[in-house]
Amino acid sequence: MDFLQLSQRNIIVMGVANRRSVATAVGAVLHEAGASVLYVFKDEALLEKNRALIGAEAHAITCDVASEEELSALPAKVATVFPRIDGLVHSLAFANYSEGIRPFHDIPRADFLQAMDISCYSLVRICHHLKGLFSADASIVTMSISSTRMASESYGYMGPIKAALDSSVVFLAKSLATQVSPDIRVNAVGARPLKTSASAGIPGYVDAYLYAEKATLRHRALTTAEAANVAAFLLSPRSSGINAQTVITDAGMGCNYFDEHLVHHQID
């Protein structure tokens, strides 16, 4: 039974970097649900590195979202594979932590703007360029975080970037519904810390991940597959009533900061 009604729907997945990527997990769920998937990689080197991961027969093209020229060429590339787009997964994020975590007031302008461009503004430009290919009920999903109000030192300035992404989801939902189709939807998956290769490279992230695991109601971390399942639901016509939302996916972490075990550990 095709409960999610994703069979034969054409969905673009952006953000596969390796087997631990959220985008990789989303792609796997979509394949299982019978969707047709087109993977978009930054360049040919990254595509070839992941060719065995996505499958030899998988549709894949390249686009560097930091390049307006390549973004402009994206619709023509997509159209060679998909005549229409029923879904888009934006799982792109980048921050320069080469000098470690710096105080927020000391973030270099170039680093902040680069992170904003790739992690947030790219969603806006991608939607702009692909708007002519979106089906009437297309669903766009981006990957956010469970709280942009928690000033995590280990996450650095990506918190404010994700806050901008959450706000952009709302404004994109409005503009696309007004200018393209009233049934187009834009949502985000607000996941708690996940075990990905990219996040593991952030100074101090592992400790924050382990703490967040203890803070969930079940005392087990959210898995990448669980976040991917929520993304698949948001891409599905079954979620047609959800629009302009960040769907918090944190295994109850957000309500459990005063868990007695965590409190006693600190007091003791």
C-alpha positions in Angstrom: 0.0 0.0 0.0 1.4 3.4 -1.0 0.3 5.2 2.1 2.6 8.2 1.6 1.5 8.5 -2.0 5.1 9.2 -3.1 5.1 6.5 -5.8 6.1 8.1 -9.2 6.6 11.5 -7.7 9.7 13.3 -8.8 11.9 14.6 -6.0 15.2 16.4 -6.0 17.6 15.7 -3.1 20.4 18.1 -2.4 23.0 17.6 0.3 24.4 14.1 0.0 28.1 14.2 1.2 28.6 10.7 2.5 26.6 7.7 4.0 26.0 9.6 7.3 24.3 12.6 5.6 20.7 13.4 6.3 20.1 13.7 2.6 21.4 10.1 2.1 18.8 8.8 4.6 16.0 10.9 3.0 17.0 9.5 -0.4 16.8 5.9 0.9 13.3 6.5 2.4 12.1 8.0 -0.9 13.4 5.1 -2.9 11.7 2.7 -0.5 8.4 4.7 -1.0 8.7 4.4 -4.8 9.6 8.0 -5.6 11.8 9.0 -8.5 14.9 10.8 -7.1 17.3 13.2 -8.7 20.4 13.9 -6.6 22.2 17.2 -6.9 25.9 17.4 -5.9 28.2 20.4 -5.6 30.6 19.1 -8.3 31.6 16.1 -10.3 34.2 15.0 -7.7 31.6 14.8 -4.9 29.1 13.0 -7.3 31.7 10.3 -8.2 32.7 9.9 -4.6 29.1 9.0 -3.7 28.1 7.2 -6.9 28.3 3.8 -5.3 26.3 5.1 -2.3 23.3 6.4 -4.4 23.5 3.6 -6.9 25.0 3.3 -10.4 21.7 3.9 -12.1 20.6 6.8 -9.9 19.9 10.2 -11.6 22.5 12.7 -10.5 23.6 16.2 -11.7 25.8 19.0 -10.3 25.2 22.5 -9.1 27.3 24.7 -6.9 24.7 26.8 -5.0 27.3 29.4 -4.3 27.4 30.2 -8.0 24.5 32.2 -9.5 25.7 31.0 -12.9 25.3 27.4 -12.0 21.9 28.1 -10.3 20.7 29.7 -13.5 21.7 26.6 -15.4 20.0 24.2 -12.9 16.5 24.2 -14.4 17.8 23.1 -17.8 19.8 20.3 -16.1 16.8 19.2 -14.0 14.5 19.2 -17.1 16.6 16.6 -18.8 15.6 14.2 -16.1 12.3 15.5 -14.7 9.6 17.3 -16.7 8.2 18.5 -13.4 9.3 18.6 -9.8 7.0 17.3 -7.1 9.4 17.7 -4.2 12.6 19.2 -3.2 14.9 18.4 -0.3 17.3 21.1 0.8 19.9 19.6 3.2 22.7 22.0 2.6 24.8 23.7 5.3 28.3 25.0 5.7 30.2 27.0 8.3 33.9 27.7 8.5 35.2 26.4 11.8 38.8 26.1 10.7 39.9 28.4 13.5 37.7 26.7 16.1 34.6 28.1 17.9 34.9 31.9 18.4 32.8 34.2 20.5 29.7 35.1 18.6 30.6 38.8 18.7 33.9 37.9 17.0 32.6 36.0 14.0 34.4 37.2 10.8 32.0 38.9 8.4 33.1 36.7 5.5 32.5 33.5 7.4 29.0 34.6 8.6 27.9 35.7 5.1 29.3 32.5 3.5 27.3 30.3 5.9 24.2 32.4 5.3 24.6 32.1 1.6 25.0 28.4 1.4 22.9 27.3 4.4 20.0 29.7 4.0 19.9 31.9 1.0 20.6 29.0 -1.4 17.1 27.7 -0.6 15.6 31.0 -1.7 17.5 31.1 -5.0 17.0 27.4 -5.8 13.2 27.9 -5.4 13.4 31.0 -7.6 15.2 29.2 -10.4 13.1 26.0 -10.3 9.7 27.7 -9.8 8.7 27.0 -13.4 9.2 23.3 -13.0 7.3 22.9 -9.7 4.0 20.9 -9.9 0.9 22.6 -8.5 1.2 20.7 -5.2 5.0 20.5 -4.9 6.5 20.2 -1.4 9.8 21.7 -0.4 11.6 20.6 2.7 14.7 21.9 4.3 16.7 20.7 7.3 16.8 23.0 10.3 17.4 22.5 14.1 15.0 21.9 17.0 15.7 25.2 18.7 17.2 28.5 17.5 16.7 30.0 21.0 19.3 27.8 22.7 22.6 29.6 22.6 24.8 26.5 22.1 28.5 27.4 22.1 29.4 24.2 20.3 27.1 25.2 17.4 28.5 28.6 17.0 26.9 31.1 14.6 24.9 28.4 12.8 22.1 28.9 15.3 21.3 32.4 13.9 21.7 31.1 10.4 19.1 28.3 11.1 16.8 31.0 12.6 17.0 32.8 9.3 16.3 29.6 7.5 13.2 29.0 9.6 12.0 32.5 8.8 12.7 32.0 5.1 10.5 28.9 5.1 7.6 31.1 6.1 8.2 33.8 3.6 8.9 31.3 0.8 5.7 29.5 1.6 3.8 32.7 1.2 5.5 34.0 -2.0 5.4 30.6 -3.8 1.7 30.1 -2.8 0.9 33.6 -4.1 3.1 33.7 -7.2 3.3 30.1 -8.4 0.6 27.9 -6.9 -1.6 28.1 -3.8 -0.9 24.4 -3.1 2.9 24.6 -3.0 4.2 24.0 0.5 7.5 24.8 2.2 8.4 23.3 5.6 11.5 22.4 7.7 12.4 19.5 9.8 13.7 20.9 13.2 15.9 18.0 14.3 17.9 17.8 17.5 21.6 17.1 17.2 22.3 14.2 14.8 25.3 12.0 14.3 26.6 13.2 10.9 30.1 13.5 9.6 29.7 17.3 9.1 28.5 17.9 12.6 31.3 15.7 14.1 33.8 18.2 12.7 32.4 21.1 14.7 34.6 21.7 17.8 32.7 20.6 21.0 29.7 19.1 19.1 30.2 15.5 20.3 29.9 16.5 23.9 26.7 18.5 23.1 25.4 15.5 21.1 25.9 13.2 24.1 24.2 15.6 26.5 21.3 16.1 24.1 20.9 12.3 24.0 20.5 12.2 27.8 18.0 15.0 27.6 15.6 13.2 25.4 12.6 11.6 27.1 13.7 8.1 26.0 17.5 8.8 26.7 18.4 7.8 23.2 19.5 10.1 20.5 17.4 10.9 17.5 18.6 8.9 14.5 19.2 10.3 11.1 16.6 7.8 9.7 14.0 9.3 12.1 14.6 12.8 10.8 14.5 11.4 7.2 11.1 9.8 7.9 9.7 13.2 8.9 11.1 14.8 5.8 9.4 12.0 3.7 6.1 12.7 5.4 6.4 16.4 4.7 7.1 15.6 1.0 4.0 13.4 0.9 0.5 14.6 -0.1 -0.5 13.1 3.2 0.9 16.2 4.9 -1.0 18.6 2.6 -2.3 20.5 5.6 1.1 21.4 6.9 2.7 24.5 5.5 5.2 27.2 6.6 6.2 25.2 9.6 9.3 23.9 11.3 8.3 20.5 12.6 10.2 19.9 15.8 11.8 16.4 15.8 13.7 16.0 19.0 12.5 12.9 20.8 11.1 15.2 23.5 14.4 16.9 24.3 12.8 20.4 24.3 10.6 19.6 27.3 13.1 17.7 29.4 16.0 20.1 30.3 15.0 19.7 34.0 15.1 15.9 34.0 15.9 14.9 37.5 18.9 12.8 36.4 20.5 15.7 34.6 19.7 18.1 37.5 21.1 15.7 40.1 24.2 15.1 38.1 25.0 18.8 38.0 24.1 19.5 41.6 26.1 16.5 42.9 
